[in-house]
């Protein structure tokens, strides 16, 4: 027997609450939306490590400036 809980509707409602709740809800409830969004943002930022390019993209320009000065 399938559950009567509308999972799709609850997911949509939670996305709207987290994404836009602080803009249209009263400040007492809206701050929870802002805190949830900030926590999710921090989690995603911390999951992705700092990317360091293997090459220096400004090396050619720095070399040209160094050559002009000499």
C-alpha positions, 0 to 999 in steps of 0.5 A: 500500500502506498503512503498517503504522504505527498512527498513531491508537494512537501519537497516543493514546499521546503524548497520554496521555504528555504529559497524565498521564505525570508522575503514573504514570511514574518521575520520570526519565521523568515529568519529560520529560512535564512539560517537554513539557506546559509547553512546549506550554502556553507555546506556546499562551499566546504564540500568543494575543495579550493581549486588551484590551477595547474598552470599560472594564467598570468605568467606570460603577462608577468614575464612580459612586464619583467622583460619590458622593465629590463 
